[in-house]
Amino acid sequence: MCKNYIENEYIFPNFVEWIYIGLYIILFCCGIVGNTLVCYVIYTCHHMQTFVNIFIFNLAVADFLVIFVCLPPTMMADVTETWYLGETMCKIVPFLQTTSVTVSVLTLSAISVERYFAICKPWTRRLSKRFIVRVIVCIWLIGFSVSIPDLIFYSVTTTFHESITFYLRYCSRQWTSNDNLIYNLIILIVLYSIPICLMAYTYAIISKQLWRKDLPGIVEAAEHRPMNKMTSSGPESQLRSRQRAAKMLIAIVVVFAVCYLPVYVLNLTRITASFQEIPANWISIIVLTSHILCYANSVVNPFIYNFMSAKFRKEFQAVLRLSRCRCSSRKIRIPSVLTSSKNKSSLPRTEGYELNIDNSKQSWIKSSTIRKEQNPQEKYG
């Protein structure tokens, strides 16, 4: 009798929960396909391997991980209020969830700082690919370190003895309410508030520079540009391209802030307030909505790249048409930010260069002089 009551009241989804299950399935499929597509395009196309796109690749890996590993168990636990996967997965799933969130927010912060120095201080010492890889490794190490408490304190608790029913088993942290409050406040401040403030500050300065058309290096290039050169491939086009790239990155940050705010508020409210006056159905909807928004953030990024980046859109279409990646096999596009520091005086960031590998003697050649027909809007994606 007790088992039948639990199954009818908790386990079997009602109409609203079936809607959320459908949304979870859509998010799962779109997230797997979208983030895989992003990783494939960046990995296979040399001209897509800019500093920003390397960070975006890292972001896509984290999003794929959380969608593939964490979304299905979370969906089952939210709908049925029962944890089915045992003690080990009760530790692994929250561990990977926290790691992914940490990696995502630190990657977005690193992108904002890199863009700030690239656009607002272009003549400072350039980064190298090796340095970017080290930053990404540090981001993952920090993510693993922050998630260690989940491995230690998460455990399965039972409402009834197993002889009565297997249902209503919960995966949660086994510590005091005070410790839980302190931990959630630290996570809210360190992994949400501070990074959001940092990104808001850097992108505000970047936007002020770009939309005021006071970009260092672009202005100087425009002053020395011959009058007979076509403006379609000049500094103004580069400025517009960087404006579009900045809009895309700002959109990613805004979506992240909006999607993760409800779950942070919910976690704090669970500790500091009581839900006794709220109907159980509404509590279930609030929990499902806050969790589904977190996973929606991991799904929506590839769509932002598609709608706001001409380069990503072109490569996505090429892959979806089952055609090979549009990468030149004879010429490698070298972004100026990847050049070594000893070439700093001769290779400003605001101009594109190519490495001609057809000749026996390698030489740097200005891209605007060898490919005038290249669409200028694709230079900075």
GINOR-V344324 format. One line per field, one symbol per residue. ss: DSSP state (A for helix, B for strand, O for the rest). phi: phi as a letter, one per 20 degrees, with the letter a starting at -180 (. if undefined). A space follows every 10 residues. Layout:
# GINOR-V344324
ss=???
phi=???
This chain:
# GINOR-V344324
ss=OAAAAAAAAA AOOOAAAAAA AAAAAAAAAA AAAAAAAAAA AAAAOAAAOO AAAAAAAAAA AAAAAAAAAA AAAAAAAAAA OOOOOAAAAA AAAAAAAAAA AAAAAAAAAA AAAAAAAAAA OOOOOOOOAA AAAAAAAAAA AAAAAAOAAA AAABBBBBOO OOOOOOOOBB BBBOOOAAAA AAAAAAAAAA AAAAAAAAAA AAAAAAAAAA AOOOOOOAAA AAAOOOOOOO AAAOAAAAAA AAAAAAAAAA AAAAAAAAAA AAAAAAAAAA AAOOOOOOOA AAAAAAAAAA AAAAAAAAAA AAAAAAAAOA AAAAAAAAAA OOOOOOOOOO BBBBOAAAOO AAAOOOOOOO OOBBBBOOOO OOBBBBAAAA OOOOOAAAOO O
phi=.fffffffec effeffffff ffffffffff ffffffffff fffedffeee ffffffgfff ffffffffee fgfffffffe lbedenffff efffgfffff ffffffffff ffffffffee cfefffecff ffffffffff ffffffeggf fedfbeddec fffeaefldc dbfdbfffff ffffffffff dcffgfffff ffffffffff eeldfgnfff fffefffeef ffdeffffff ffffffffff fffffffffe fgfffffffg eecddfeegf ffffffffff ffffffffef ggffgfedcf fffffgffff eldfffdfed cdfdfffeff ffeffecffe ceccdedfef dfbecfffed cffffffefd m
